[in-house]
Amino acid sequence: MRSPFAYIPRRGPLQAARPGAAVAYLGSLVVVAFLYSNPVVLLAAGGAACLAGRLAGARTAVRAALRMGLGLALLIVVVNALVVDRGETVLARLGHLPLLGQVDVTLEAIVAGVSIGLRAAVTMVAFGVYSACVDPDRVLRALRPVAARSALTATLVSRLVPVAAADAGRLRDAAQLRGPGAAAVGRGPLARRLLAGSLDRAVDVAATLELRGYSLSGSRGARRREPSRHDGRFYAVAAAVLAAAITGKALGADDFHTYPTIHIGLGPATLAVCAVVLASGLAPWRRGGRRA
Amino acid sequence: MPEVAIRRGAAPALAVEGLTYSYPRAAAPALLDVSLEVAPGEFALLAGRSASGKSTLLRAACGLVPHFHGGEVDGRVTVAGLDAIAAGPGELAAAVGYLAQDPETQVVSTTVAAEIELPLEMRGDGPGDRARAVEEVALALAIPHLLGRAVDTLSGGELQRVALAAALVTRPRLVLLDEPTSQLDPVSGDELIWLLRRLNEEWGVAVVLAEHRLERCLAAADRVVAVEAGRVGFDGVPGDFLAWTREADPTLTTPAARLFSRAGIEPLPVGVREARQILGERAGGGPGAATAVPHPGKGTSGEVAPPSRLSFRRIRGEDPKALEAKGLWVELDDGSGPRDVLRGIDLAVAPGERVALMGRNGAGKSTLLRTAVGLVAAAAGRVAAERMALLTQNPGDFLVRERVGDELPDDSGLDALRAVGLDGAIDADPRDLSGGERQRLALAITLAGRLDGDGIPGLVALDEPTRGMDRGRKDDLVALIDRLATRGAAVVVATHDVEFAAEFAARVVLLGDGVVIADGPSADILSGGWYFATEVARVLDLPGVVTPEHGAIHLGAAASEFPGVYDPASSEARRGGA
């Protein structure tokens, strides 16, 4: 079974763009998420990441990232509600709980948790789209001349992850297939077996790299600058998003606080930043091809 | 055999002189005073039993031994003029391509194009040269449609071709292949061997191929090197090799050679074509006479009897069943969207039956077994199996402890060890067992607690159990299957190995794209086509004759009917008239 985040080669602009352009574009959305606390702006950034993923054909990755991101966001909201007792709108008094002490659940703590959770969710969706749309081979190729050892490690890891996942699936199946009279296999022995197997696999993969001549340092001049007519678009959108975010921040677009009471700013600056960020999600859009 | 440009006298593609090698901490050397030369443009076949040293020799030729594996080495290995022991695999990469058994660990990139391009990039080739080389090797291996695909969406056969493309893209003078067909179905396996032959002829690449299923590739080889316990036991042309195996190691011979040996016909044939030519000439057709090609889907005449030592009886509705599937549909998603892998399978297997489940890679064999044992859910229909034990493709996955007795601690475990004949090894470390014993231990683990009062299992299913096995180990497995089935267990084996299926199975179920396309006596099914047919069936083209023993009886009968010869034309006529 493939991971929903596995890279799938497609002919979309985001996939065709050089890794630097794609990283700049998706990274700009993550920067917005970390720069802003206002949930409306965060929702716009999340919406842009989802839209970008859908337009790039990474629907499965977006869905999986959303599931994970919103799950994580929910966890953050719950934990924040339990450990933070600031805020004036008390929704529930849970009394004295072990380790946590007196617990009062406030609306303000929940909204603060939502803001942090949204930030995590936006990051996960952007990473999911990156993972499904940016060719890791091209990233590693770009990395190799500047950090050969790191690139080698990353190459090994990027190949070992799916191999280890397949091995883990097989070991789980084998554990299930053991007869009722055989000793049961707990997670510990299974993990040890997987680790031992992974080391063997790592040796095999490393041997293959060696046989492909990875230890030779191919001349830098031979590196191919793979052409893409979409790079400019993604760099431009990334620059526009960052410019709008920074300007907006300076103009008070991140007008949001939760304590002692909740205030979510929806001024023109905030709405303008939201519009720019949301519109950036259209960057991977591809016009229909012209007939000859 | 087509003419091949073997440039003897030119600097050898591979020269091994007095090579002795021991792996780290090994009790005995893996290679002992091995010397051989492979000429440019030569196609050499490495034969030998499991663990005889074939893989080690290949690793030494590509520099992995000793550079990657360590150990002690003595002697000299030269590849295209480079000292392999001094240079190491990286520097040899341009001169030698290497393809190992498991294609999963032989790809290191995400996409096919990047995988093939990597060795060129490492060598420092320019973008234009790289693009052209990738395109050409993809065309040569018929995989241009795969270039844009992610490697983890490829089938085993496709992945093997991609790995081969990556090994060939630098246009090496020497290609080394370690059992590249062990995971492929007969169709893909044959395609790969003839593809290698074509590259060998057209590109002049020297090929050294290690294989267990010699019947697949002997006809393509110029020369055979047999490795015995780390030494070169034989080095010569394929015909002489077959004569050598009669005395030295009969397990290395091919089914067609066994057929001729048993029938007392000389010379021993290296392949189907030569066997048919020899038989044709003996029948009076003169040099070059060959019999008609087999025709797939032919009916059985019923004239040839008895079919084999294994009896086949069709199951009736009221008979007890160890496995029953009715209208079984299974849908799986391999990353490219959901797909119906099984489509309305109806199948029943009775206790004591020996069934070979065959079909191309991806036909649904493993999925059927996995659904029957409950690992995969059915989308529609139903499947029921009685006390089913399934041994998957990697027996090592079942072994997690350091003592056999710890894997099977109670009485039911001991019963299972007894059922597979391993009750004497209860204190052994599984890692110290032989490959065959490890497989039997894994089977015992799946059987434990699933034996009835008399120690009889219900249904034993094995998924590709002969991968990488030599014939000696296969014979042991046939004996084990015999023992289980004789005691009343139904045995179902998913396999690509037609010769193995002919040895153990009374019935063959052939799957194609998720449906049963043939189901009947093994002798009928395995003599009724090109690919899913044994070598003997392809030589004799007689309905129901699939094993050398059975074929020899018929050659003997033909000899008495037509003095001194087997007459294929008469055979055709008789079948036509039946």
Interface residues (C-beta under 8 A of the other chain):
Chain A: M1 R2 A6 Y7 I8 P9 D135 P136 D137 R138 R141 T155 S158 R159 P162 V163 A166 R170 L171 D173 A174 Q176 L177 R178 G179 P180 G181 A182 A183 V185 P189 L190 R192 R193 G197 R201 V203 D204 V205 A206 A207 T208 L209 E210 L211 R212 G213 Y214 S215 L216 G218 S219 A222 R223 R224
Chain B: C62 L64 H67 F68 G88 P89 G90 E91 A93 A94 Y98 A100 D102 E104 T105 Q106 V107 V108 S109 T110 T111 A114 L118 P119 E121 M122 R123 G124 D125 G126 P127 R130 G148 R149 A150 D152 T153 A166 A167 T170 D333 D334 G335 R370 V373 L375 A389 L390 L391 T392 N394 G396 D397 F398 V400 R401 D406 E407 L408 P409 D410 D411 S412 G413 D415 A416 I445 T446 L447 A448 G449 R450
